[in-house]
Amino acid sequence: MEKPKISVVIHTYNEAERLPRVLATVKDFDEVIVCDMESTDATLDIARAAGCRILTFPRGDHRIPEPARNFAIHEASHPWVFVVDADELVPTALRDYLYAHAARADAADGLYISRKSYFMGRWMHGYYPDQQLRFFRRDITTWPPYVHTHAQVQGRVERIPSARQELAFEHIADFSVRTQVRKINEYTDNEVMKRAAKRYGVGALLWRPFWHFFRSYVVKGGFRDGVAGLVWALLQGCYQTVMVAKTIESRSTAAALTTSAARQTSR
């Protein structure tokens, strides 16, 4: 049987610091596409030196990678696509697993892959497995243009067991308290667009932060990570508080503007 071919898609914007490490872990795939959103550092020089295929997606007003990912997925040369972030390392065992999976006659059309992340200097049990749908057939997949969305695969999807930790991405992003607080404000702005139809109330302001804290700290075992686990779980609750509050604020503001416009029209 002919060996299946896999395209790797990596979205970039000023990723010169981490990109060399990432590219070193995906160099043995059939194609590596770097979809760049007009970086101003040495990102493109690094990608060219590594022999990557380079695509440009105009940054414009985009502050999230999802639109660029969707564009690059459908520009890939091969039937299987593996999406990797510019701050994720791919273990050799995972690469071998993906090729073996794609070669199966009964292969699932998409695979969720676990990811190991670090915060305050340690691997976070409360964040694992953080499974991401990153491996799929190109022709039946789209990626919605909203923050924190998964690929939409029109077919059967499976999960690589989280117990297989040797098959997990290693997330090398800067997960400091400072960056997480910044991301809470940045990412929740984009969440408001995705959740425009939601009608959150006081119940959501109380329940969602509590549940996300409890899931991170107790259900996922974040308590094993000491102070770092507690801080991380609290930040998960904070994210939900800000997201729900912004969504409520957006609907209230829109309603007030509609009422004001109606009053002006009736005069």
Buried (B, 14 or more C-beta within 10 A) or exposed (E): EEEBBBBBBBBBBBBBBBBBBBBEBBEBBBBBBBBBBBBEBBBBEBBEEBEBBBBBBEBEEBEBBBBBBBBBBBBBEBBBBBBBBBBBBBBEEBBEBBBEBBEEEEBBBBBBBBBBBBBBEEBBBBBBBBBBBBBBBBEEBEBBBBBEBBBBBEEEBEBBEBEBBEBBBBBBBEBEEEEBEEBBEEBBBBBBEBBEEBEBEEEBBEEBBEBBBBBBBEEBBBBEBEEBBBBBBBBBBBBBBBBBBBBBEBBEEEEEEEEEEEEEEEE
